[in-house]
Amino acid sequence: MAAATRGRRPWGSLLGLLGLVAAVAASWDLTSLRCNFYDFCECDFRPDFPALECDLAQHLAGQHLAKALVLKALKVFVRDPAPTKPLVLSLHGWTGTGKTYLSSLLVHHLFRRGLRSPHVHHFSPIIHFPHPSHLEQYKENLRSWVQGNLTACGRSLFLFDEVDKLPPGLMEVLRPFLGPSWVVYGTNYRKAIFLFISNTGGEQINQVAVEAWRGHREREDITLQELEPAVTRAVLDNPHHGFCRSGILEEQLLDALVPFLPLQRHHVRHCVFNELAQLGLEAREEVVQAVLDSISFFPEEEQLFSSNGCKTVASRITLFL
C-alpha cells in the first residue's frame, strides 16, 4: 500500500501543478500577452465600416463634411498594412454639433469592447490635467502613458477632449508620436489613432455657414477649403489652446482637420426623434415642437442655427415629458 501511494504522488503533484497553471493562465488577458510579442497582432481592433456608415447616416445630423472626411481617412488608414504614421484627426465646431458623438461611434465600431477596451484611452483636462502649475509632471505622465500603452498594443486609440482647455505646452510631448520618425520598442506604433476634440474655430465655421445661407448657397456646397484656413488661424491665434507651443499644426502632423457645421432646426428635430426612439417612446409632435420652441437660435434676425446644437435635447425631452 505504501509503495502504491508513493507511486501515485508524482501524478497528483503534476495534476496539481497543471491546475495551478490553468488557473493563472485563465486570469491573464492572453490577447494582450500575445500583443506584446507579435507585430501583426491587432488586439481587439475589429473595424466594422458598414455598421459605422449606417450609424453615421442615421444619427449624425447635418455633418456631410465630417462624415466624408472621417470615413475616407479611416478606410485608407486601416486598409494600409504598413502606414507611415499614426492617424491624427482634429474635430472642431460649436458645442452640440456632434463631435463627441462621432468619436464615440468610432470607438464603438473600431474596437470589439468599445469604450471598455483597454486600448482606448480618454483624456479630459478637468479630470487628468486640472492644475496648470503641474505642467511638467503632466508632460512626463502623458509621455510615459502613451509610450507604455503603445508598447502593449500598437492598435491603440487616444482621445483628447476639450483640447482648447488643456494646459498650453502639454501636447508638445505627443509630437514625436504623431510623425513618421519615432520608434517605440516592440510595436508598430504607426497603427495608432489620435483624436482631438475642440470648440475652437466654431465661431468661424458658424460665420461661413451664415454667409452661405445669406448667399443662397446649399449647406452641402460648403467645402473644407473654405473652412480649414479660418479654423487653423483661430487655433494658432489662441495662446491658451492645447496645441499652442506643441508644433502639431506647424509641422502639419494632422491628417485631417474636421469641421462641424452649426445645426439648423430640422437637424435638431432629427435629434429629438432619435432621442425619443432610444428611450422607446412615441415621437409625439407636441413634445417635439415643445423641445424645438425651447431652444434658442441665431443669428437674431434669421434664427437659423441652434445655439447649443443638440446638446440639451435629452434633458429638455425629460422636462416636457
N, C-alpha and C positions, 0 to 999 in steps of 0.2 A: 504493500500500500504506500509506504514511504517513497519507494522508488518511483511508483507511478505518479505520485504527487509531484516529486521533483521533476519528472519528465514533462508535466503539464505547465509548470511555471513559466518557461520561456514564451510559450504560446500566449498565456494570459498577459504577460508583460507586453508582448508585441501588440496584442489586440488593444490593450490599454493605451499604448503609445499612439497607435493609429487613430483611436478615438479622440485623443488629445489633439493630434494634428488636424483631424477633420473639424474639430470644434474651433480651433484657431483659424483655419482657412475660411470657415463659414463667416467669421467675424470680419474678415478683410474685404475691402472693395476690390475684387480681383480685376475688374476692368481698369481701375486706376493703377493697380500694381503693374498690369501689362503695359499701360501707357508710359510708364517710366522707362521701359526698355525697348519699345518698338516705335520707330519713327512714323510708321504708317497708321498707327492707332488713332482713331477718331473719337475716342472716349464715348460720351453719349450724344455726340453731334449727329443728328438724324434729320437733315433738312427735308421739309415737305412743301415744295413750292406750289403745287396745285391747291393745297389747303390754305396756304398763306395768301395766294392770289384771290381765292374765294372770299376769305375773311376781309381782306382789304377792300374788295369790290362791294361787299355787303355792308360793312360797318364803318369804314373811314370816309366820311362825307367831305366832298369839296376839295380834295387834295390830289388833283391829277398829276401835278409835278412831283410831289413827294412819292406817290405810288410808283411812277415810272422810273424815277431816279434810283430809288432803293432797290426795286426788283431787278433792274438791269445790273446794278453794281453787285448785288448779292449773287446773281446767277453766274456772272463772269468770274467772280472770285471763287465761289465754291466749286465750280467745274474745272478750275485750274489745279492740276495735281501738285504744281510747284510754284505758287505765287511768289512774286519778287518782294512783296512787302505785305504787312497786315492790311486789312480793310479798315479804313478810317472814315467815318461818316459824322458830320456835324449837323444837327437838326435845329433850325431856327424858326421862330414865329411867335405870334401873340399867344397869350395864355388861353388854354382850352381848345386849341386848334387841332390837337391830335398827336402831338409829338411823343408824349409818354405812352399813349395808347398804341401807336405804331411800334414803338420799341418793345412793348410787352407782347405784341403779336409776333414780332421777330423772334424773341426768346422762346415763345411757346412753340413755334413751328420749326425752330432750328435745333432745339435740344430736347431729347426724349423726356427729360424730367422738368422741362421748362424753367421757371424761376427757382425751382428747388434743386436744380442741377448744381453740383459742387464746382462746376466750371463756368458758372455765370456769376459775375462779381459786380455788385451795385454800390456806387459811392454817392453819398449825399453830403453837401457842405455843412449842413446843420448837424448831422449825426457824426460824420467822420472827421471833419476839419473845422470845428466851431471856433477855435481861438487863433486868430492871425499871428499872435505872438509866438505860437509854437510851430511856425512855418518850417524850420529846419528839421524838426523831429518828424513832422508830417511828410516831408520830402523823403526822408530816409525810410519811414514806414511804408510809403507808397511804392518806392523803388523795390524794396525787399518783397512786398506782397505781389507785385506784378511779376517780377522775375521768378519768385518761388512757384507761383501758380502756372506760369508758362513752362517751367521745368516739369511740373507734374502733368500738364496737358497742354500741348500746343494749340489745340482747338478750344481756346478759352475766349469768353466774351466779357469785356469790361465796359460797364455802362456808367457814365458820369452825368448825374442830374444837376440842373441849375448851375451850369458852368460859369455863368455870369456872377455867381455868388462865391466862387472858390477863391481862396487867397491868391492874388497875383504872384506868379513865380513858382507855384506848386507844380503846374503842368510841365515845367522845364524837365523834370526827371523822366517824363514819358517820351520825350523827343527821340532818344536813341531807339526805343522800342517800336516807333511808328515808321521808321525808314527801312531801307533795304540792307543796311550795312551791319547792324547789331547782331551779335551772336549770343544765344542763350544755350548753355551747355545741355546736351542730351535731348533737344527737341527742335521741331521746326516751328519756331515762334511766328514765322511769316503767315501761318494759317489762323492767327488770332483776329478777332474783330473788336474794334474800339468804337463806341457810340458816345457822342457828346450831345447834350440837350441844353438849349439856351433860349431865353426870351429876347436876347439882344438881336437887333435887326427887325424886330416885329413891327415897329413904327414905320420903318422904311418900306417893308413889304406891304403894310396896310395902305400907305400912300400911293404906291404903284397900283394897287387894286382899285382904289377910289378913282384915280385918274383914268384907268382903263374903262371903268363904268361910265364916267362922265364923257369919255371919248367914244361911247357906243361900241366898245370892243367886247367880245365874248371873253368870259373868265378863262376859258380853256386856251385862249390865244396868248395869254401871258407866258413869257418864256423865262428860262433860267438866266439867259443873257441879260435880261432887264433887271433881275433881282440880285444876282450874285455880287456885282460890284458894290451896290449900296449896302448890302449886309456885311460884306468884308470891311468896308470903310467904318461901319458902325462898330464892329468888333475892335478894329485897330485903333479907333479914336477913343475907346473906353479904357482908361487906365486901371479900372477896377475889375475888368473881365478876367476870367481864369486863364485865357490864352495870352494875356499880357506877359511879356518877358519870357515866353515859352519857346518862341521860334517855330511853332507849329504852322502858323499861317505863312510866315516869311519864307520858310523852307518848302512850302507847298506840300505838306505832308497829308493834307486832307484829300481823300479820293473823291468826295462829293460834299458840297455844301447844299443841304436840303432845305428849301424854303417851304413854309406852311402859310397858305393864304388865309385871310380872315373869313369867317363863315357867315353866309347870308341866312335869311330867315328860313328858307326851305331846307338848308343844311341842318339847322338847329331842329327843325321839325323832324327830320330824319333821325337825329339823335334821340329825340323824345320817343319816337316809335320803337327804336332799338332798345332803349332802356325799359320800356313797358313790356316788350317781348321777353327780355331777360328775366323780368320779375314774374312772368307768366300771367300778365294782366291784359285785359282787353284795352285796345287803344281807343278810348272814348274821346270823341272830338272836343268835348267841353274841357277835358283835362289837358289835352294837347294845346288847345288855344289858350287856356289859363296860364300854362307854363310859358308860352311864347309872349303873352302880354306882360308877363312879369320881368322879362329880360330887356335890358337897355341895349339900344343900337346906336351906331354912329355912321357918318357924321350927323350932326344935329339936324340938318335940313333934310337930307335924303333918307336917314335911318336905314342904312344899307347892311351894316355888318354888326354881328353880336359883339358887345364889349368884352364878354368873357367866354366867347366861343360856346362850347358845350360843357364847360367845366362845372356849372352849377345845376345842370339838368336833373341829375339824380336826386339831389336834395330838394329841388322845387317840386318834383313829382310827388315825393313823400308828403310835402306840405299840402299840396292840393288834393291828394287822395284822402 
